[in-house]
Amino acid sequence: MKSKHAWWLFFILGGLTVAAVPIQLLGNPPDPPSAKGFTGLTSEEIAARIPGMSGYISSIARQLGNFMLGFGVLLMAVAAVPFRNGERWAWFAMWVAPLVILGQLLNSRGGNGWQFDLGFVIVGTAGLIWPYRRFFPKKADR
């Protein structure tokens, strides 16, 4: 596989991000709920003790869904056109993907799913290093 096909990694990553959005836009809290890890209480126990907390958690989940939708669509768009065409600014812009996922990994505090985050950081970084010479050719190649 040639480095000119590296754009597919980011296009697929954006597509996976968009595919996960419907769960968040419905306002469902993360599964498993991270609240139990911090408080020792289930989401139901927190909702019983603090009126309105379920609505607040749902609104945060919907905000996450909005972010994921925008991020995924932009990732796919930049991957499909400027990154695919070898535009240098797109290579720099694509560093946002592994950095955002690295932030997610560092904030996961060892919760479920950290393995996926680590894998996506590695794949995203490899997807940027692999076509490096396409974006930054040696002076003799210019």
N, CA, C and O atoms as a GROMACS GRO file, in nm:
protein
  568
    1MET      N    1   0.085  -0.118   0.000
    1MET     CA    2   0.000   0.000   0.000
    1MET      C    3   0.089   0.124   0.000
    1MET      O    4   0.180   0.137   0.082
    2LYS      N    5   0.063   0.213  -0.090
    2LYS     CA    6   0.145   0.333  -0.104
    2LYS      C    7   0.101   0.441  -0.005
    2LYS      O    8  -0.012   0.440   0.044
    3SER      N    9   0.193   0.532   0.022
    3SER     CA   10   0.162   0.639   0.118
    3SER      C   11   0.054   0.733   0.067
    3SER      O   12  -0.005   0.806   0.146
    4LYS      N   13   0.028   0.731  -0.063
    4LYS     CA   14  -0.079   0.817  -0.114
    4LYS      C   15  -0.217   0.771  -0.068
    4LYS      O   16  -0.316   0.843  -0.085
    5HIS      N   17  -0.224   0.650  -0.011
    5HIS     CA   18  -0.351   0.597   0.038
    5HIS      C   19  -0.371   0.621   0.188
    5HIS      O   20  -0.470   0.574   0.245
    6ALA      N   21  -0.279   0.692   0.251
    6ALA     CA   22  -0.288   0.717   0.395
    6ALA      C   23  -0.413   0.796   0.433
    6ALA      O   24  -0.460   0.789   0.546
    7TRP      N   25  -0.467   0.871   0.340
    7TRP     CA   26  -0.586   0.952   0.369
    7TRP      C   27  -0.702   0.865   0.414
    7TRP      O   28  -0.788   0.911   0.488
    8TRP      N   29  -0.705   0.738   0.368
    8TRP     CA   30  -0.814   0.648   0.407
    8TRP      C   31  -0.819   0.626   0.558
    8TRP      O   32  -0.927   0.612   0.615
    9LEU      N   33  -0.703   0.623   0.622
    9LEU     CA   34  -0.701   0.605   0.768
    9LEU      C   35  -0.783   0.713   0.837
    9LEU      O   36  -0.863   0.684   0.926
   10PHE      N   37  -0.762   0.837   0.796
   10PHE     CA   38  -0.833   0.948   0.859
   10PHE      C   39  -0.979   0.956   0.816
   10PHE      O   40  -1.065   0.995   0.894
   11PHE      N   41  -1.006   0.918   0.693
   11PHE     CA   42  -1.144   0.917   0.646
   11PHE      C   43  -1.224   0.814   0.725
   11PHE      O   44  -1.337   0.842   0.766
   12ILE      N   45  -1.167   0.696   0.745
   12ILE     CA   46  -1.234   0.591   0.821
   12ILE      C   47  -1.247   0.630   0.968
   12ILE      O   48  -1.350   0.605   1.030
   13LEU      N   49  -1.143   0.692   1.024
   13LEU     CA   50  -1.151   0.738   1.163
   13LEU      C   51  -1.262   0.840   1.180
   13LEU      O   52  -1.336   0.836   1.278
   14GLY      N   53  -1.275   0.932   1.085
   14GLY     CA   54  -1.385   1.029   1.088
   14GLY      C   55  -1.520   0.960   1.076
   14GLY      O   56  -1.616   0.998   1.143
   15GLY      N   57  -1.527   0.860   0.989
   15GLY     CA   58  -1.652   0.785   0.973
   15GLY      C   59  -1.691   0.710   1.099
   15GLY      O   60  -1.809   0.705   1.135
   16LEU      N   61  -1.594   0.651   1.167
   16LEU     CA   62  -1.622   0.582   1.295
   16LEU      C   63  -1.671   0.681   1.400
   16LEU      O   64  -1.759   0.649   1.480
   17THR      N   65  -1.614   0.800   1.400
   17THR     CA   66  -1.657   0.903   1.494
   17THR      C   67  -1.802   0.943   1.468
   17THR      O   68  -1.881   0.954   1.560
   18VAL      N   69  -1.835   0.963   1.341
   18VAL     CA   70  -1.972   1.000   1.304
   18VAL      C   71  -2.069   0.886   1.337
   18VAL      O   72  -2.182   0.911   1.379
   19ALA      N   73  -2.026   0.761   1.317
   19ALA     CA   74  -2.112   0.646   1.343
   19ALA      C   75  -2.149   0.635   1.491
   19ALA      O   76  -2.255   0.582   1.524
   20ALA      N   77  -2.064   0.684   1.580
   20ALA     CA   78  -2.090   0.676   1.724
   20ALA      C   79  -2.181   0.789   1.773
   20ALA      O   80  -2.226   0.787   1.888
   21VAL      N   81  -2.209   0.886   1.689
   21VAL     CA   82  -2.283   1.005   1.729
   21VAL      C   83  -2.428   0.979   1.772
   21VAL      O   84  -2.471   1.038   1.871
   22PRO      N   85  -2.505   0.896   1.702
   22PRO     CA   86  -2.647   0.882   1.741
   22PRO      C   87  -2.668   0.847   1.888
   22PRO      O   88  -2.764   0.894   1.949
   23ILE      N   89  -2.582   0.767   1.945
   23ILE     CA   90  -2.595   0.731   2.086
   23ILE      C   91  -2.584   0.856   2.173
   23ILE      O   92  -2.660   0.873   2.269
   24GLN      N   93  -2.489   0.943   2.140
   24GLN     CA   94  -2.467   1.064   2.220
   24GLN      C   95  -2.580   1.166   2.199
   24GLN      O   96  -2.623   1.230   2.295
   25LEU      N   97  -2.626   1.181   2.076
   25LEU     CA   98  -2.729   1.281   2.048
   25LEU      C   99  -2.862   1.248   2.115
   25LEU      O  100  -2.945   1.336   2.135
   26LEU      N  101  -2.882   1.122   2.150
   26LEU     CA  102  -3.003   1.084   2.223
   26LEU      C  103  -2.995   1.125   2.370
   26LEU      O  104  -3.094   1.118   2.442
   27GLY      N  105  -2.876   1.167   2.413
   27GLY     CA  106  -2.859   1.212   2.551
   27GLY      C  107  -2.829   1.099   2.648
   27GLY      O  108  -2.840   1.115   2.769
   28ASN      N  109  -2.791   0.983   2.593
   28ASN     CA  110  -2.758   0.871   2.681
   28ASN      C  111  -2.621   0.896   2.745
   28ASN      O  112  -2.527   0.938   2.676
   29PRO      N  113  -2.609   0.872   2.874
   29PRO     CA  114  -2.478   0.890   2.937
   29PRO      C  115  -2.380   0.784   2.887
   29PRO      O  116  -2.422   0.682   2.834
   30PRO      N  117  -2.251   0.809   2.904
   30PRO     CA  118  -2.152   0.712   2.859
   30PRO      C  119  -2.175   0.577   2.926
   30PRO      O  120  -2.220   0.569   3.040
   31ASP      N  121  -2.143   0.472   2.854
   31ASP     CA  122  -2.159   0.337   2.907
   31ASP      C  123  -2.022   0.271   2.911
   31ASP      O  124  -1.964   0.254   2.804
   32PRO      N  125  -1.968   0.234   3.022
   32PRO     CA  126  -2.028   0.244   3.155
   32PRO      C  127  -2.020   0.387   3.205
   32PRO      O  128  -1.929   0.461   3.168
   33PRO      N  129  -2.114   0.426   3.289
   33PRO     CA  130  -2.112   0.564   3.336
   33PRO      C  131  -1.987   0.594   3.419
   33PRO      O  132  -1.953   0.520   3.511
   34SER      N  133  -1.921   0.702   3.384
   34SER     CA  134  -1.799   0.738   3.455
   34SER      C  135  -1.830   0.793   3.594
   34SER      O  136  -1.740   0.801   3.678
   35ALA      N  137  -1.953   0.830   3.619
   35ALA     CA  138  -1.988   0.885   3.751
   35ALA      C  139  -1.960   0.786   3.864
   35ALA      O  140  -1.918   0.827   3.972
   36LYS      N  141  -1.983   0.659   3.840
   36LYS     CA  142  -1.961   0.559   3.945
   36LYS      C  143  -1.814   0.551   3.983
   36LYS      O  144  -1.781   0.529   4.100
   37GLY      N  145  -1.727   0.568   3.886
   37GLY     CA  146  -1.584   0.565   3.916
   37GLY      C  147  -1.540   0.680   4.005
   37GLY      O  148  -1.445   0.665   4.082
   38PHE      N  149  -1.608   0.793   3.995
   38PHE     CA  150  -1.571   0.910   4.075
   38PHE      C  151  -1.645   0.916   4.208
   38PHE      O  152  -1.588   0.957   4.309
   39THR      N  153  -1.771   0.874   4.209
   39THR     CA  154  -1.854   0.894   4.328
   39THR      C  155  -1.886   0.765   4.403
   39THR      O  156  -1.921   0.770   4.521
   40GLY      N  157  -1.874   0.651   4.336
   40GLY     CA  158  -1.914   0.526   4.397
   40GLY      C  159  -2.063   0.501   4.388
   40GLY      O  160  -2.113   0.400   4.437
   41LEU      N  161  -2.136   0.594   4.325
   41LEU     CA  162  -2.281   0.582   4.310
   41LEU      C  163  -2.315   0.555   4.165
   41LEU      O  164  -2.247   0.603   4.075
   42THR      N  165  -2.421   0.478   4.143
   42THR     CA  166  -2.468   0.457   4.006
   42THR      C  167  -2.538   0.584   3.958
   42THR      O  168  -2.570   0.673   4.037
   43SER      N  169  -2.562   0.589   3.828
   43SER     CA  170  -2.633   0.705   3.772
   43SER      C  171  -2.772   0.720   3.834
   43SER      O  172  -2.819   0.831   3.858
   44GLU      N  173  -2.839   0.606   3.859
   44GLU     CA  174  -2.973   0.609   3.919
   44GLU      C  175  -2.968   0.664   4.061
   44GLU      O  176  -3.056   0.740   4.101
   45GLU      N  177  -2.866   0.627   4.138
   45GLU     CA  178  -2.853   0.676   4.275
   45GLU      C  179  -2.824   0.826   4.276
   45GLU      O  180  -2.876   0.900   4.361
   46ILE      N  181  -2.742   0.871   4.184
   46ILE     CA  182  -2.713   1.015   4.175
   46ILE      C  183  -2.839   1.091   4.138
   46ILE      O  184  -2.868   1.196   4.196
   47ALA      N  185  -2.915   1.039   4.040
   47ALA     CA  186  -3.039   1.105   3.997
   47ALA      C  187  -3.139   1.113   4.111
   47ALA      O  188  -3.212   1.212   4.122
   48ALA      N  189  -3.145   1.011   4.197
   48ALA     CA  190  -3.238   1.012   4.310
   48ALA      C  191  -3.196   1.114   4.415
   48ALA      O  192  -3.281   1.175   4.480
   49ARG      N  193  -3.067   1.132   4.433
   49ARG     CA  194  -3.017   1.224   4.535
   49ARG      C  195  -3.014   1.369   4.490
   49ARG      O  196  -3.031   1.460   4.572
   50ILE      N  197  -2.993   1.392   4.359
   50ILE     CA  198  -2.980   1.529   4.308
   50ILE      C  199  -3.081   1.549   4.196
   50ILE      O  200  -3.058   1.504   4.084
   51PRO      N  201  -3.192   1.616   4.224
   51PRO     CA  202  -3.293   1.640   4.119
   51PRO      C  203  -3.233   1.722   4.004
   51PRO      O  204  -3.159   1.818   4.025
   52GLY      N  205  -3.266   1.682   3.884
   52GLY     CA  206  -3.218   1.753   3.766
   52GLY      C  207  -3.083   1.706   3.714
   52GLY      O  208  -3.041   1.748   3.606
   53MET      N  209  -3.014   1.622   3.788
   53MET     CA  210  -2.882   1.577   3.747
   53MET      C  211  -2.888   1.491   3.620
   53MET      O  212  -2.798   1.499   3.536
   54SER      N  213  -2.992   1.411   3.605
   54SER     CA  214  -3.005   1.329   3.484
   54SER      C  215  -3.014   1.416   3.359
   54SER      O  216  -2.953   1.386   3.257
   55GLY      N  217  -3.090   1.524   3.368
   55GLY     CA  218  -3.100   1.617   3.255
   55GLY      C  219  -2.968   1.684   3.224
   55GLY      O  220  -2.934   1.705   3.107
   56TYR      N  221  -2.894   1.718   3.328
   56TYR     CA  222  -2.764   1.780   3.311
   56TYR      C  223  -2.667   1.684   3.242
   56TYR      O  224  -2.596   1.723   3.149
   57ILE      N  225  -2.663   1.559   3.288
   57ILE     CA  226  -2.575   1.460   3.228
   57ILE      C  227  -2.616   1.433   3.083
   57ILE      O  228  -2.529   1.416   2.997
   58SER      N  229  -2.746   1.430   3.056
   58SER     CA  230  -2.792   1.411   2.918
   58SER      C  231  -2.750   1.526   2.828
   58SER      O  232  -2.713   1.506   2.713
   59SER      N  233  -2.754   1.649   2.882
   59SER     CA  234  -2.714   1.763   2.800
   59SER      C  235  -2.564   1.758   2.769
   59SER      O  236  -2.522   1.796   2.659
   60ILE      N  237  -2.484   1.712   2.863
   60ILE     CA  238  -2.341   1.697   2.837
   60ILE      C  239  -2.318   1.590   2.731
   60ILE      O  240  -2.233   1.607   2.644
   61ALA      N  241  -2.392   1.480   2.738
   61ALA     CA  242  -2.379   1.374   2.638
   61ALA      C  243  -2.417   1.426   2.499
   61ALA      O  244  -2.352   1.392   2.401
   62ARG      N  245  -2.522   1.508   2.490
   62ARG     CA  246  -2.561   1.565   2.360
   62ARG      C  247  -2.455   1.661   2.308
   62ARG      O  248  -2.427   1.665   2.189
   63GLN      N  249  -2.394   1.740   2.398
   63GLN     CA  250  -2.287   1.829   2.357
   63GLN      C  251  -2.168   1.750   2.303
   63GLN      O  252  -2.106   1.790   2.204
   64LEU      N  253  -2.137   1.638   2.367
   64LEU     CA  254  -2.031   1.552   2.318
   64LEU      C  255  -2.067   1.499   2.179
   64LEU      O  256  -1.982   1.492   2.091
   65GLY      N  257  -2.193   1.462   2.160
   65GLY     CA  258  -2.238   1.415   2.029
   65GLY      C  259  -2.224   1.522   1.922
   65GLY      O  260  -2.183   1.491   1.810
   66ASN      N  261  -2.257   1.646   1.955
   66ASN     CA  262  -2.240   1.757   1.860
   66ASN      C  263  -2.094   1.774   1.822
   66ASN      O  264  -2.061   1.792   1.705
   67PHE      N  265  -2.006   1.770   1.923
   67PHE     CA  266  -1.863   1.781   1.896
   67PHE      C  267  -1.815   1.668   1.807
   67PHE      O  268  -1.742   1.690   1.711
   68MET      N  269  -1.856   1.545   1.841
   68MET     CA  270  -1.812   1.429   1.764
   68MET      C  271  -1.861   1.436   1.620
   68MET      O  272  -1.787   1.399   1.528
   69LEU      N  273  -1.983   1.482   1.599
   69LEU     CA  274  -2.036   1.496   1.464
   69LEU      C  275  -1.954   1.596   1.384
   69LEU      O  276  -1.911   1.566   1.272
   70GLY      N  277  -1.931   1.713   1.440
   70GLY     CA  278  -1.851   1.814   1.371
   70GLY      C  279  -1.709   1.768   1.346
   70GLY      O  280  -1.655   1.787   1.237
   71PHE      N  281  -1.647   1.708   1.446
   71PHE     CA  282  -1.510   1.660   1.433
   71PHE      C  283  -1.499   1.552   1.326
   71PHE      O  284  -1.409   1.555   1.242
   72GLY      N  285  -1.591   1.457   1.329
   72GLY     CA  286  -1.588   1.348   1.232
   72GLY      C  287  -1.608   1.394   1.090
   72GLY      O  288  -1.538   1.351   0.998
   73VAL      N  289  -1.705   1.483   1.069
   73VAL     CA  290  -1.732   1.534   0.934
   73VAL      C  291  -1.613   1.615   0.883
   73VAL      O  292  -1.573   1.600   0.767
   74LEU      N  293  -1.556   1.701   0.966
   74LEU     CA  294  -1.439   1.779   0.923
   74LEU      C  295  -1.319   1.690   0.896
   74LEU      O  296  -1.244   1.713   0.801
   75LEU      N  297  -1.300   1.588   0.979
   75LEU     CA  298  -1.190   1.495   0.958
   75LEU      C  299  -1.204   1.424   0.823
   75LEU      O  300  -1.106   1.411   0.749
   76MET      N  301  -1.325   1.380   0.793
   76MET     CA  302  -1.349   1.313   0.665
   76MET      C  303  -1.328   1.409   0.547
   76MET      O  304  -1.270   1.370   0.446
   77ALA      N  305  -1.375   1.532   0.561
   77ALA     CA  306  -1.364   1.630   0.452
   77ALA      C  307  -1.218   1.666   0.424
   77ALA      O  308  -1.176   1.670   0.309
   78VAL      N  309  -1.141   1.692   0.530
   78VAL     CA  310  -1.000   1.728   0.510
   78VAL      C  311  -0.923   1.608   0.456
   78VAL      O  312  -0.834   1.624   0.372
   79ALA      N  313  -0.955   1.488   0.504
   79ALA     CA  314  -0.886   1.367   0.456
   79ALA      C  315  -0.916   1.342   0.308
   79ALA      O  316  -0.826   1.306   0.232
   80ALA      N  317  -1.040   1.361   0.268
   80ALA     CA  318  -1.082   1.325   0.132
   80ALA      C  319  -1.032   1.420   0.025
   80ALA      O  320  -1.016   1.379  -0.091
   81VAL      N  321  -1.005   1.545   0.060
   81VAL     CA  322  -0.965   1.638  -0.046
   81VAL      C  323  -0.823   1.692  -0.024
   81VAL      O  324  -0.732   1.648  -0.094
   82PRO      N  325  -0.801   1.785   0.069
   82PRO     CA  326  -0.666   1.844   0.078
   82PRO      C  327  -0.557   1.746   0.122
   82PRO      O  328  -0.447   1.749   0.068
   83PHE      N  329  -0.586   1.659   0.220
   83PHE     CA  330  -0.484   1.562   0.264
   83PHE      C  331  -0.455   1.464   0.151
   83PHE      O  332  -0.339   1.429   0.127
   84ARG      N  333  -0.558   1.420   0.085
   84ARG     CA  334  -0.542   1.326  -0.027
   84ARG      C  335  -0.461   1.388  -0.140
   84ARG      O  336  -0.384   1.319  -0.207
   85ASN      N  337  -0.477   1.520  -0.161
   85ASN     CA  338  -0.404   1.590  -0.266
   85ASN      C  339  -0.264   1.631  -0.224
   85ASN      O  340  -0.190   1.689  -0.304
   86GLY      N  341  -0.226   1.602  -0.100
   86GLY     CA  342  -0.090   1.632  -0.054
   86GLY      C  343  -0.066   1.776  -0.015
   86GLY      O  344   0.048   1.822  -0.018
   87GLU      N  345  -0.173   1.848   0.021
   87GLU     CA  346  -0.155   1.987   0.064
   87GLU      C  347  -0.094   1.990   0.203
   87GLU      O  348  -0.145   1.928   0.296
   88ARG      N  349   0.016   2.062   0.217
   88ARG     CA  350   0.095   2.061   0.340
   88ARG      C  351   0.015   2.106   0.462
   88ARG      O  352   0.031   2.050   0.570
   89TRP      N  353  -0.071   2.206   0.447
   89TRP     CA  354  -0.148   2.254   0.562
   89TRP      C  355  -0.238   2.144   0.618
   89TRP      O  356  -0.264   2.140   0.738
   90ALA      N  357  -0.284   2.054   0.531
   90ALA     CA  358  -0.371   1.945   0.576
   90ALA      C  359  -0.294   1.847   0.663
   90ALA      O  360  -0.351   1.791   0.757
   91TRP      N  361  -0.166   1.826   0.632
   91TRP     CA  362  -0.084   1.738   0.715
   91TRP      C  363  -0.075   1.795   0.856
   91TRP      O  364  -0.090   1.722   0.955
   92PHE      N  365  -0.051   1.925   0.866
   92PHE     CA  366  -0.044   1.988   0.998
   92PHE      C  367  -0.180   1.982   1.068
   92PHE      O  368  -0.188   1.954   1.188
   93ALA      N  369  -0.286   2.009   0.994
   93ALA     CA  370  -0.420   2.009   1.053
   93ALA      C  371  -0.459   1.870   1.103
   93ALA      O  372  -0.530   1.858   1.203
   94MET      N  373  -0.415   1.766   1.035
   94MET     CA  374  -0.452   1.630   1.075
   94MET      C  375  -0.390   1.588   1.208
   94MET      O  376  -0.434   1.489   1.266
   95TRP      N  377  -0.291   1.660   1.256
   95TRP     CA  378  -0.235   1.628   1.388
   95TRP      C  379  -0.338   1.649   1.498
   95TRP      O  380  -0.321   1.599   1.610
   96VAL      N  381  -0.444   1.721   1.468
   96VAL     CA  382  -0.551   1.739   1.565
   96VAL      C  383  -0.612   1.604   1.604
   96VAL      O  384  -0.646   1.583   1.720
   97ALA      N  385  -0.626   1.513   1.509
   97ALA     CA  386  -0.691   1.384   1.536
   97ALA      C  387  -0.618   1.304   1.644
   97ALA      O  388  -0.680   1.271   1.745
   98PRO      N  389  -0.489   1.271   1.626
   98PRO     CA  390  -0.426   1.194   1.734
   98PRO      C  391  -0.413   1.272   1.864
   98PRO      O  392  -0.412   1.212   1.972
   99LEU      N  393  -0.402   1.403   1.856
   99LEU     CA  394  -0.391   1.483   1.979
   99LEU      C  395  -0.522   1.485   2.058
   99LEU      O  396  -0.520   1.476   2.180
  100VAL      N  397  -0.634   1.497   1.989
  100VAL     CA  398  -0.764   1.494   2.057
  100VAL      C  399  -0.786   1.356   2.121
  100VAL      O  400  -0.834   1.346   2.234
  101ILE      N  401  -0.751   1.252   2.048
  101ILE     CA  402  -0.769   1.116   2.101
  101ILE      C  403  -0.672   1.091   2.215
  101ILE      O  404  -0.706   1.021   2.311
  102LEU      N  405  -0.551   1.146   2.207
  102LEU     CA  406  -0.456   1.135   2.318
  102LEU      C  407  -0.513   1.203   2.443
  102LEU      O  408  -0.500   1.152   2.554
  103GLY      N  409  -0.575   1.319   2.424
  103GLY     CA  410  -0.641   1.386   2.536
  103GLY      C  411  -0.750   1.300   2.596
  103GLY      O  412  -0.764   1.294   2.718
  104GLN      N  413  -0.827   1.235   2.512
  104GLN     CA  414  -0.931   1.144   2.560
  104GLN      C  415  -0.868   1.028   2.639
  104GLN      O  416  -0.919   0.989   2.744
  105LEU      N  417  -0.759   0.974   2.587
  105LEU     CA  418  -0.690   0.864   2.654
  105LEU      C  419  -0.640   0.907   2.792
  105LEU      O  420  -0.657   0.834   2.890
  106LEU      N  421  -0.578   1.024   2.799
  106LEU     CA  422  -0.524   1.072   2.926
  106LEU      C  423  -0.634   1.104   3.026
  106LEU      O  424  -0.613   1.094   3.147
  107ASN      N  425  -0.751   1.143   2.978
  107ASN     CA  426  -0.863   1.174   3.067
  107ASN      C  427  -0.948   1.053   3.103
  107ASN      O  428  -1.036   1.063   3.188
  108SER      N  429  -0.922   0.938   3.040
  108SER     CA  430  -1.006   0.821   3.065
  108SER      C  431  -0.979   0.757   3.201
  108SER      O  432  -1.062   0.680   3.250
  109ARG      N  433  -0.867   0.788   3.262
  109ARG     CA  434  -0.831   0.738   3.395
  109ARG      C  435  -0.841   0.586   3.404
  109ARG      O  436  -0.882   0.532   3.506
  110GLY      N  437  -0.803   0.519   3.297
  110GLY     CA  438  -0.802   0.373   3.297
  110GLY      C  439  -0.937   0.308   3.285
  110GLY      O  440  -0.949   0.188   3.305
  111GLY      N  441  -1.041   0.384   3.252
  111GLY     CA  442  -1.175   0.328   3.235
  111GLY      C  443  -1.183   0.239   3.113
  111GLY      O  444  -1.086   0.227   3.038
  112ASN      N  445  -1.297   0.180   3.093
  112ASN     CA  446  -1.316   0.092   2.977
  112ASN      C  447  -1.297   0.168   2.847
  112ASN      O  448  -1.336   0.284   2.836
  113GLY      N  449  -1.238   0.102   2.750
  113GLY     CA  450  -1.222   0.161   2.618
  113GLY      C  451  -1.090   0.231   2.595
  113GLY      O  452  -1.066   0.279   2.484
  114TRP      N  453  -1.005   0.240   2.695
  114TRP     CA  454  -0.877   0.310   2.677
  114TRP      C  455  -0.793   0.241   2.570
  114TRP      O  456  -0.711   0.306   2.505
  115GLN      N  457  -0.813   0.110   2.551
  115GLN     CA  458  -0.736   0.038   2.450
  115GLN      C  459  -0.768   0.089   2.310
  115GLN      O  460  -0.679   0.099   2.226
  116PHE      N  461  -0.894   0.122   2.286
  116PHE     CA  462  -0.932   0.178   2.156
  116PHE      C  463  -0.866   0.313   2.135
  116PHE      O  464  -0.815   0.342   2.026
  117ASP      N  465  -0.867   0.396   2.239
  117ASP     CA  466  -0.804   0.527   2.229
  117ASP      C  467  -0.655   0.513   2.198
  117ASP      O  468  -0.603   0.582   2.111
  118LEU      N  469  -0.588   0.424   2.268
  118LEU     CA  470  -0.444   0.403   2.244
  118LEU      C  471  -0.421   0.356   2.101
  118LEU      O  472  -0.329   0.403   2.034
  119GLY      N  473  -0.503   0.263   2.055
  119GLY     CA  474  -0.490   0.215   1.917
  119GLY      C  475  -0.511   0.325   1.815
  119GLY      O  476  -0.438   0.333   1.716
  120PHE      N  477  -0.611   0.411   1.838
  120PHE     CA  478  -0.636   0.520   1.744
  120PHE      C  479  -0.525   0.624   1.746
  120PHE      O  480  -0.495   0.684   1.643
  121VAL      N  481  -0.464   0.647   1.862
  121VAL     CA  482  -0.350   0.740   1.869
  121VAL      C  483  -0.235   0.684   1.786
  121VAL      O  484  -0.172   0.758   1.710
  122ILE      N  485  -0.208   0.556   1.800
  122ILE     CA  486  -0.098   0.493   1.725
  122ILE      C  487  -0.128   0.494   1.575
  122ILE      O  488  -0.041   0.529   1.495
  123VAL      N  489  -0.249   0.457   1.537
  123VAL     CA  490  -0.286   0.455   1.395
  123VAL      C  491  -0.283   0.597   1.337
  123VAL      O  492  -0.233   0.617   1.226
  124GLY      N  493  -0.335   0.694   1.410
  124GLY     CA  494  -0.335   0.832   1.362
  124GLY      C  495  -0.196   0.888   1.345
  124GLY      O  496  -0.167   0.956   1.246
  125THR      N  497  -0.109   0.860   1.440
  125THR     CA  498   0.030   0.907   1.430
  125THR      C  499   0.101   0.838   1.314
  125THR      O  500   0.175   0.902   1.238
  126ALA      N  501   0.080   0.708   1.300
  126ALA     CA  502   0.140   0.634   1.187
  126ALA      C  503   0.087   0.687   1.054
  126ALA      O  504   0.161   0.696   0.956
  127GLY      N  505  -0.041   0.724   1.052
  127GLY     CA  506  -0.102   0.778   0.930
  127GLY      C  507  -0.045   0.913   0.890
  127GLY      O  508  -0.061   0.956   0.776
  128LEU      N  509   0.021   0.980   0.983
  128LEU     CA  510   0.085   1.108   0.952
  128LEU      C  511   0.234   1.090   0.920
  128LEU      O  512   0.289   1.161   0.836
  129ILE      N  513   0.297   0.995   0.986
  129ILE     CA  514   0.440   0.971   0.960
  129ILE      C  515   0.460   0.899   0.827
  129ILE      O  516   0.554   0.928   0.753
  130TRP      N  517   0.372   0.805   0.796
  130TRP     CA  518   0.382   0.723   0.676
  130TRP      C  519   0.392   0.807   0.549
  130TRP      O  520   0.483   0.783   0.470
  131PRO      N  521   0.305   0.906   0.525
  131PRO     CA  522   0.316   0.983   0.401
  131PRO      C  523   0.400   1.111   0.415
  131PRO      O  524   0.384   1.204   0.336
  132TYR      N  525   0.488   1.117   0.514
  132TYR     CA  526   0.565   1.239   0.542
  132TYR      C  527   0.634   1.293   0.416
  132TYR      O  528   0.626   1.413   0.388
  133ARG      N  529   0.700   1.206   0.341
  133ARG     CA  530   0.773   1.252   0.221
  133ARG      C  531   0.681   1.302   0.111
  133ARG      O  532   0.724   1.376   0.023
  134ARG      N  533   0.557   1.264   0.115
  134ARG     CA  534   0.460   1.316   0.018
  134ARG      C  535   0.435   1.465   0.044
  134ARG      O  536   0.418   1.543  -0.050
  135PHE      N  537   0.434   1.503   0.170
  135PHE     CA  538   0.407   1.642   0.207
  135PHE      C  539   0.535   1.724   0.216
  135PHE      O  540   0.533   1.845   0.196
  136PHE      N  541   0.646   1.659   0.246
  136PHE     CA  542   0.774   1.726   0.262
  136PHE      C  543   0.881   1.652   0.181
  136PHE      O  544   0.965   1.583   0.238
  137PRO      N  545   0.877   1.667   0.048
  137PRO     CA  546   0.974   1.596  -0.035
  137PRO      C  547   1.115   1.650  -0.014
  137PRO      O  548   1.134   1.765   0.025
  138LYS      N  549   1.213   1.564  -0.040
  138LYS     CA  550   1.352   1.608  -0.033
  138LYS      C  551   1.374   1.717  -0.138
  138LYS      O  552   1.301   1.722  -0.237
  139LYS      N  553   1.472   1.803  -0.116
  139LYS     CA  554   1.494   1.916  -0.206
  139LYS      C  555   1.520   1.870  -0.350
  139LYS      O  556   1.482   1.940  -0.444
  140ALA      N  557   1.584   1.756  -0.367
  140ALA     CA  558   1.612   1.707  -0.503
  140ALA      C  559   1.484   1.662  -0.574
  140ALA      O  560   1.479   1.660  -0.697
  141ASP      N  561   1.380   1.626  -0.496
  141ASP     CA  562   1.254   1.578  -0.554
  141ASP      C  563   1.161   1.690  -0.595
  141ASP      O  564   1.066   1.666  -0.669
  142ARG      N  565   1.186   1.812  -0.550
  142ARG     CA  566   1.093   1.922  -0.575
  142ARG      C  567   1.093   1.966  -0.717
  142ARG      O  568   1.020   2.059  -0.752
   0.00000   0.00000   0.00000
